[in-house]
Amino acid sequence: MKYELWGNEDGYSFLPEDHSQKELITEDEVLIWTAEAETWQEACFKRNEYLGWNPYRPMCPHCKSDITYGEECCEDCKER
C-alpha cells in the first residue's frame, strides 16, 4: 500500500493513499512525499527516516505502551 505525507507551515498529515481519511488533509496542504509499505508501522518508520526524526516507536493501541515492531499489541493486552 502507498502512504502519503502532506504538509503545510503548521505541520504534517500522513495517511494511506486511498484517501480513506481525506478529511485530515486541509486545503492548504501539499503532497510532499509518498512511501510504499506493507504495514502502517513500516510506513511510519519510513516517514520518520525521511523527515530526519527519531525512529518510529510503535505503541499498543489499547494501553499505549511501547511494543516490538511487527506486534499488534503488548503482551499484557494479549492476555486479556
N, C-alpha and C positions, 0 to 999 in steps of 0.2 A: 504494500500500500504506500502511496505517496502522502507526505505531510508537507504543509506549507507554513512558512514563517512570514507573517505580515507585521508591519510596524509603522510607527509614526514617531513624532518627537516625544510622545508620552510613554511609549513602551512597545511591547510586542504581543501578538496573538499567535498561537501555534496550534494548528488543528489539522485534521485529515483533509486531504484534497477533495474528497467527495462533498465537502461543504455542508455536512450534516449539522454543523454548528456555526453556520454562516452568520448568524445573528451576533456572534462575538466580534466580527470584523466591523470596525467603524468606517464611515465614508472616507475619512482622510488617510486610512492605512493603505500602504502599497505592498505588493508582494516583493519580498526581499530574497527568499531562498526556498528551495524545495529539497526534500530528502526522501529516499526510498528506504523503508524499514518494514520488517515483518511484525513488529510489536510497537506499542506505544512507548515502552521502556527504551527500546533500541532507538526510536526516533528522538526521544528526549536526550539520550546520550549524544547523538549526533548534533542536535541543536546546541547543546551546551558547548561541545567542542567547537562548532562553527563560530559561536559568539565569544569564545575565549573564556567561558565561565568555568567554575569548578565542575568536576564530573557530576553527572546526574546521580542522585541517590534515591532509588525507589522507596516508596512508603506503602505500608499496609493500608488498603482502602478502609479498613474497619477501625483500627486503633491509631493509625498514623505513625507507628514505629517503623524504623528502618528495616528493610527486608533485603534479601540477597537478589541480585539481578536474575531475572527469569522466574522468580517465585511470584505467585499471585497474592499471597497474604503471609503473615507471620505464623510461626509455629503455635503461638498461644491461640490465635484466632482459628487456625485449622482444627484445633482440638475442641472447639465449642460446638 
